[in-house]
């Protein structure tokens, strides 16, 4: 995208000197824009958000790091064939190999690690003091030549941890340590809520036995059947356990998602 944006800008075809990208785009792209008087407008992940920004201000070029590049003058979706044709035409006009054209931007090392957490704990990185402190510590170590980006998945019970910096080895360790911390904190809370839910249901089971013992025998005999009145015990306990589970769900006092 940097190669194409640079060509369009040089030929006064890049509207408002702006390239639309996402927050996942390599930090090198942003630094390229800063040193070449080009605006890099970042959106949420997804070409739908890129397109929204492009249409809003009539920007002609945008895309994602994954390869979805949109040329709004030709199409409103990411089109691999259009992208290939544009790059090929650009290369022919410049009469330079792509390896040389690509030197206009320095791509920084990047790592992406997933931490699996319950859906209701995807924002744990914004709430837990230990995680927040760890993020600030990493940002201080990167000292302005890298970044930390944490993004909850919209489709899976995951928190995506992305780091960029000058040293691949260094950011690999930082990203894995941070992902493990998020996993640990999220898991502890998950099991706490799970045990709480089980205890909540078990309490209702004990209440069921207590209520049944207080129920007059003639009422139990007239309503329930079965030897030893076991059926009425199971039926009443099942009813109360089901009711309590529904109550847990309504109050979001569960952690089995």
Phi, psi and omega in degrees: 000327179296320180297313182291317180298320179298317179296314181296320180295317180297334181255018178056037180246000179263102185304125180058022180049043185237132173247130180263125179225187179246172180294343180275352180298145182303141181299335178299329179293318179295318179294325176299316179298319181296323183274353182236021178054043179239133178278127175252103182270121184257138179240178171294163181291134181129128183295342177295322179286326176298313181297320179303314180292323180294315181292323183303317184239017176059041175281143189265343184225134178197167179171180180246161177297333181292346177117357177282101180250130183248123172255098189296339178288343183242327184201159180255011177228164174294125184230111182297323181292316178298317179299314181298319180294319180295317180293321179296317179295319179297316180297320180294319180292322181281338182056043179225151175291154180299327180300325179282320179296327183287348182287353180293340181231135175262116181276125181278148175304141184219144177221143180231122181234139180259139174242121183274120180223159176300150183306321184283358180244021181293339180261019182300331181290345178264350189245326186277128184296322182294319179292317179300317180296321179295319178297316180296323179295318178295316179300323179294321180292325179290333171053046174083355180251024178192185180202161175244126178232120178245127185223115175295139178291142178272351185235346184226160177282066185225150168243123182266126181251116179241134177233146173229146180187189184275333182247118180298318181298318182293314183287332175300313181293315180300315182295317180292321178297317181292318179297320178294324178294315178298319179297316182296311181295316179296323181290319179301314180294322179300311182290327177299313180292325179295313179297321178298318180296317180296316179298322179299316180289321180297323178299319178295327179295318177296320178298323181299314178298320181294316179296320182295322179294334179273348182285130180303142184299321182296326179291317180297318182293329183279338184258318185251158178228168177122147182296136177069011179056027178289326183296320182292327179295311181296320182295314181293319179295320179298319180297314182290322178295319178296316180298319181292324179296318177299319178297320179298316181297315182296326181268001181058037180261040180229165181215032183256023181269000000 
